[in-house]
Amino acid sequence: MKLRVLALTSLAALTLSGCTALGALMGMPNESRQSHNSSSLVEFLYPHGRIPPAENQMPELRVPLRVGLAFLPTQSGAGPTAVQRDELLELIRQRFADRKFVTEIVTIPDYYLRDNRGFAGLQGVQRLYSIDVMALVSYDQVEHLDENEWSLGYLTIVGAYVLKGNHHDVATLVDLAVVDPVTQSLILRAGGTDSRSRNSTLVDQQREARESNAASFATATTQMIDNFDVALTKFEADVRAGKANVRVAKREGGRSGGGSFGPLALGGLLILLAARRSRREELRVA
């Protein structure tokens, strides 16, 4: 029985070798495919070939800040799924929401940016959501697939694949940039990268490619968040030391956006609370 299995295995190996060699002799080329998906920060901020300024203006930040967070839309509609994008934005929001100089991080739907590119579009979003700065997430992912037609789809006598002929490479960059729409200045930026490769069979090609792309995007995202955390800590230290290229002023009332209280509004609220308390005491006596 063992000799029979060994003979069948050897025969299968010889047959496969013959098929592969025959393909080479017939000049059957390996197919190679490449796809490139991205949401470029530069193309979004400076559409129609505009040139970025040589130097940033110095923005004035009134802390605590109300931050708008958005994933830049892609032109092709490909790339990470809506679920992946939402998960990424939520990770960023949770990671940095407890910073002392941040009062709120507001997630901005990408359809507000799809038809309103450039700083003019960001200023419209800034007014709509009463935010101070925008944190913009962009990405770049290149996928390369080499396909060997003669080594795909073969099975062993026990049902497993003998050769994995498709070679899949993917490289991903995820970038987070904080910009001030008013002065059109870049305040802070950090990125994360990932590259990986694997072999796959014809049957598993699409599934494994999706898994590789998603895993590469997740790894680059995690690295980006860690790098941004380091950059933000350094930025805070530079602000305290007066080395950062920003002017920082404390917001009146310590709050941000449309929900802030000035002295007059706060005084009126205290008077209203005192009047309600006095009214309750009168009702108790009655």
Secondary structure, 3 states (H helix, E strand, C coil): CHHHHHHHHHHHHHHHHHHHHHHHHCCCCCEEEEEEEECCHHHHHCCCCCCCCCCCCCCEEEECEEEEEEECCCCCCCCCCHHHHHHHHHHHHHHHCCCCCEEEEEECCCHHHHCCCHHHHHHHHHHHHCCCEEEEEEEEEEEEEEECHHHCCCECCCCCECCCCEEEEEEEEEEEEEEECCCCEEEEEEEEEEEEEEEECCCCHHHHHHHHHHHHHHHHHHHHHHHHHHHHHHHHHHHHHCCCCCEEEECHHHCCHHHCCCHHHHHHHHHHHHHHHHHHHHHHHC
